[in-house]
Amino acid sequence: MKHLAIVATGLAVLGALYAAPAEYPRSLDEFAAYVESEAAGDRFSGAVIIAKDGVPLFAAAFGKADRARGIAMTLDTPINLGSMNKMFTGVAIAKLVEQGKLSYHDPVGRHLPDHPNETVRDRVTIHQLLTHTSGLGSYWNEA
């Protein structure tokens, strides 16, 4: 799970990194040099993994995980993605729908038959979870 977070973090910053250069890096070596220069200029701190068919082609961490305490970023540093997880979850669910493995209209119980909340299990759909319309309320607030 840590590596998923690291990949997600790397993906999240790539858009920002690639927005700046006039010409995109064309090889892994060029990409590594570019990210290293951004990190050296204190414009990027994070971890990046580029993989093809599940095989890492490039994996590196840059900068500080905690600047105040001087702790370096590593490939195993936990990273709080915040609301970005919603996007990755939505894309993963869309891929499963595309593959015919589930439907947005499926109740939660079709895929989590042992879910302890009977109402959620039987009446809440995947679509409702993805669109925050399930009626579950906020995880962070007391009921």
C-alpha positions, -999 to 999 in steps of 0.1 A, spaced: 0 0 0 29 23 7 41 20 -29 7 28 -42 8 61 -22 43 68 -36 32 61 -72 1 83 -66 23 111 -53 47 108 -82 18 110 -106 3 140 -89 34 160 -92 42 150 -128 16 173 -142 31 203 -123 66 193 -133 58 188 -169 39 221 -171 71 241 -169 96 228 -194 94 238 -231 104 203 -241 95 171 -222 121 146 -212 123 119 -238 141 92 -218 142 79 -182 177 95 -179 164 129 -191 134 125 -167 157 116 -138 179 146 -146 149 169 -148 134 158 -115 168 160 -98 173 195 -110 138 205 -98 146 189 -64 180 206 -62 162 239 -69 139 232 -40 109 231 -65 101 194 -59 101 171 -29 86 136 -32 90 101 -46 85 89 -81 81 54 -95 77 48 -132 67 12 -140 58 -8 -171 38 -40 -168 44 -39 -130 82 -37 -134 98 -5 -119 119 13 -146 127 43 -124 123 47 -86 137 76 -66 130 99 -37 139 135 -36 141 163 -10 128 164 25 98 146 40 100 169 69 120 201 64 117 213 99 134 182 113 156 176 83 142 141 75 149 130 40 122 116 17 126 79 9 106 54 -12 91 41 20 80 75 34 43 75 41 26 103 22 -8 118 30 -26 121 -3 -57 138 12 -85 140 -13 -64 128 -42 -74 93 -31 -109 100 -44 -96 105 -79 -75 73 -79 -105 53 -64 -128 67 -91 -104 57 -119 -99 22 -104 -137 17 -102 -141 30 -137 -116 4 -149 -135 -24 -131 -167 -12 -147 -150 -11 -181 -139 -47 -176 -174 -57 -167 -164 -67 -131 -189 -44 -115 -215 -19 -121 -220 16 -107 -255 5 -97 -242 -25 -77 -251 -24 -40 -221 -25 -17 -231 -60 -5 -226 -75 -39 -188 -70 -34 -187 -68 4 -213 -94 15 -200 -94 51 -203 -56 55 -215 -51 91 -240 -23 83 -270 -40 67 -284 -7 53 -252 1 36 -247 -34 24 -281 -37 9 -291 -2 -2 -260 19 -9 -246 17 -44 -211 22 -57 -223 52 -76 -236 68 -44 -202 62 -27 -183 77 -55 -206 108 -57 -208 112 -19 -246 108 -20 -249 76 1 -262 94 32 -234 80 53 -222 114 66 -187 123 74 -162 98 86 -145 125 107 -176 139 124 -195 122 152 -230 110 143 
